[in-house]
Amino acid sequence: MVFITGTDTGVGKTLLTALLLQHLRSKGCHALAMKPFCSGGRDDARLLHSVQDGELALNEINPFFFEEPVAPLVAARAHHLSIRLEEVLRRISHAATRCARLLIEGSGGLLVPLGEGYTVADLIAKLNCEVIVVSPNRLGTVNHTLLTARALQHIGIKRLKVVMMAQAHPDPSSDSNPRILAELLGQMPVLSLDFLGADASNMAALKRAEKKVEKSLAEVLA
């Protein structure tokens, strides 16, 4: 299993997850992907659904969905629901039995509260799998990426790498961010992915984009 988390919401987790899924499947690996929690919309889960040819139903890819664009715990409380961590793990485990490699996309950043008494970080700790941190290559990412990476190291995650997502409009920090993070994170791989366009999150564009960054995706999965 591979867990794809991020330094924040809207940093490119879904795009990277979909690209990795498309890459694995195009190479003959029976891979599946899920996003256990979605808040505010289900477009992310629908994109993953389209890449895996309907092998998992939308409710299997995204078993916990709330229309409100707030943290899952906040939304669950508004609906008088309690989602236990054990139930989330059960859903993930079931999906994992149906494929050779399962990609799991997180919600927001590490400390987003998912349910009563647990966060994204707690879910990752229970899974004890490889983790990819997605960060946007822009001003401010050094602090956010270091905080996320060190928090994961603190909970014992050893198989860990960072993928920096290029932005449509690079700023003066974009050239130096990968270098300084690689220096400060030591042995942790810091990889980069080119900007793929504002419309990269539809199926036709995704297939074209996967071919364009095929070597980078292979490096991320190595």
C-alpha atoms as one frame of an Amber mdcrd trajectory, in Angstrom:
protein
   0.000   0.000   0.000   1.033   3.587  -0.650  -0.556   6.511   1.194  -0.564
   9.870  -0.599  -0.852  12.765   1.828  -0.180  16.467   1.389   1.033  19.607
   3.081  -2.465  21.094   2.722  -5.661  20.742   0.732  -5.588  21.548  -2.971
  -1.888  20.770  -3.461  -2.258  18.084  -6.139  -2.820  14.849  -4.214  -5.640
  13.637  -6.430  -3.820  14.431  -9.659  -0.704  12.599  -8.500  -2.725   9.634
  -7.219  -4.587   9.365 -10.530  -1.354   9.647 -12.527   0.335   6.955 -10.449
  -2.716   4.714 -10.809  -2.818   5.215 -14.574   0.920   4.561 -14.803   0.781
   1.342 -12.782  -2.184  -0.029 -14.714  -0.649   0.889 -18.084   2.412  -1.140
 -17.087   0.351  -4.203 -16.272   0.218  -3.813 -12.482  -3.229  -4.538 -11.065
  -3.477  -1.356  -9.009  -6.514   0.264  -7.415  -6.986   3.533  -5.555  -9.339
   4.926  -2.965  -9.956   8.143  -1.082 -11.706   7.106   2.131 -12.909  10.606
   3.065 -14.280  13.358   0.812 -15.809  16.619   2.006 -17.487  19.244  -0.141
 -17.587  17.273  -3.365 -16.823  13.908  -4.884 -14.914  14.924  -8.023 -11.665
  13.459  -6.643 -13.246  10.066  -6.083 -14.950  10.171  -9.481 -11.605  10.768
 -11.203 -10.100   7.748  -9.444 -13.200   5.748 -10.359 -12.742   6.574 -14.049
  -9.091   5.451 -14.049  -9.795   1.973 -12.640 -12.519   0.967 -15.096 -15.215
   0.555 -12.466 -13.430  -2.243 -10.575 -14.355  -0.474  -7.353 -17.734   1.177
  -6.969 -17.725   4.873  -6.076 -18.830   4.034  -2.528 -15.904   1.618  -2.197
 -13.431   4.211  -3.421 -14.972   6.840  -1.158 -16.966   5.200   1.638 -17.233
   8.352   3.776 -18.624  11.413   1.972 -19.986  14.695   3.299 -21.402  17.549
   1.234 -20.099  20.172   3.645 -16.597  21.502   2.752 -15.236  21.061   6.274
 -13.059  18.531   8.091 -14.661  15.051   8.138 -14.993  15.035  11.927 -16.873
  18.351  11.869 -19.169  17.116   9.099 -19.791  13.790  10.839 -20.768  15.544
  14.053 -23.217  17.732  12.134 -24.890  14.529  10.904 -24.694  12.839  14.315
 -22.388  10.169  12.909 -19.362   8.500  14.427 -16.893   6.846  12.054 -14.569
   4.545  13.922 -10.959   4.142  12.841 -11.443   0.368  12.813 -14.165   0.744
  10.175 -11.903   2.896   7.969  -9.128   0.304   8.249 -11.579  -2.468   7.391
 -12.648  -0.701   4.193  -9.026  -0.148   3.173  -8.065  -3.734   3.948 -10.936
  -5.039   1.839  -9.837  -2.973  -1.166  -6.229  -4.090  -0.686  -7.226  -7.759
  -1.011  -8.554  -7.057  -4.495  -5.369  -5.756  -6.102  -1.595  -6.051  -6.237
  -1.031  -2.443  -5.156  -3.424  -0.056  -3.441  -3.032   3.727  -3.487  -4.789
   5.605  -0.672  -5.345   9.333  -0.968  -5.669  11.277   2.245  -7.775  14.331
   3.037  -5.989  17.649   3.454  -2.916  17.530   5.686  -1.692  15.186   8.389
  -3.578  16.619  11.340  -6.984  16.868   9.696  -9.424  15.216  12.157 -11.193
  12.331  10.456 -13.183  10.936  13.367 -13.420  11.002  17.123  -9.885  10.747
  18.465  -7.972  10.204  15.233  -6.414  12.185  12.395  -4.904  11.413   8.996
  -1.600  10.818  10.787  -3.207   8.230  13.083  -4.621   6.395  10.070  -1.189
   6.365   8.416   0.424   5.070  11.606  -2.011   2.133  11.709  -1.388   1.268
   8.056   2.406   1.470   8.458   2.889   1.733   4.693   4.962   3.773   2.281
   3.984   7.464   2.304   4.272  10.102  -0.409   4.033  13.738   0.688   2.676
  16.023  -2.030   3.750  19.645  -1.794   3.201  22.613  -4.123   6.415  24.166
  -5.414   5.729  27.713  -4.275   6.651  30.169  -1.546   5.947  28.709   1.910
   6.353  25.085   0.935   9.663  24.613   2.724   8.090  25.144   6.145   4.968
  23.108   5.380   6.901  20.222   3.829   9.429  20.018   6.654   6.653  20.036
   9.256   4.809  17.247   7.450   7.883  15.092   6.827   9.147  15.419  10.390
   5.716  14.644  11.828   5.660  11.432   9.783   9.152  10.518  10.938   8.026
  11.164  14.509   5.302   8.508  14.227   7.805   5.999  12.841   7.243   6.205
   9.083  10.494   5.209   7.375   9.420   4.677   3.747   8.836   8.288   2.887
   9.380  10.595  -0.083   8.322  14.072  -1.188   6.867  14.979  -4.585   6.844
  18.672  -5.438   4.134  19.741  -7.878   5.125  22.537 -10.266   2.738  25.491
 -10.413   1.192  27.291 -13.374   2.976  30.480 -12.367   6.331  29.735 -10.676
   7.546  32.274  -8.131  11.142  33.193  -7.184  11.313  30.309  -4.687  10.456
  27.599  -7.235  14.050  26.984  -8.367  15.515  26.747  -4.877  12.721  24.868
  -3.054  13.653  21.344  -4.268  17.342  21.899  -3.537  16.921  23.249  -0.016
  14.385  20.570   0.898  16.685  17.826  -0.396  19.472  19.306   1.740  17.366
  19.627   4.882  15.619  16.261   4.561  18.863  14.328   4.137  18.303  10.837
   2.750  14.603  11.369   2.022  13.962  11.516  -1.750  12.644  14.856  -2.998
  11.184  14.533  -6.496   9.462  17.000  -8.821   6.595  16.791 -11.288   6.106
  19.234 -14.163   3.002  21.408 -14.412   0.539  19.502 -16.586  -2.094  22.125
 -17.285  -5.240  23.311 -15.579  -7.388  20.623 -17.248  -5.179  17.628 -16.425
  -7.855  16.081 -14.212 -10.037  14.624 -16.950  -9.471  11.140 -18.289  -8.242
  12.014 -21.790  -5.838  14.672 -20.493  -4.701  12.365 -17.709  -3.618   9.693
 -20.182  -1.656  12.245 -22.183  -0.076  13.636 -19.027   0.925  10.174 -17.804
   2.913   9.606 -20.987   4.547  13.033 -20.673   5.841  12.400 -17.127   6.217
   8.608 -17.349   9.835   8.619 -16.177   9.052  10.834 -13.203   6.154   8.601
 -12.137   8.365   5.523 -12.364  10.871   7.291 -10.110   8.167   8.132  -7.583
   7.085   4.481  -7.458  10.608   3.020  -7.383
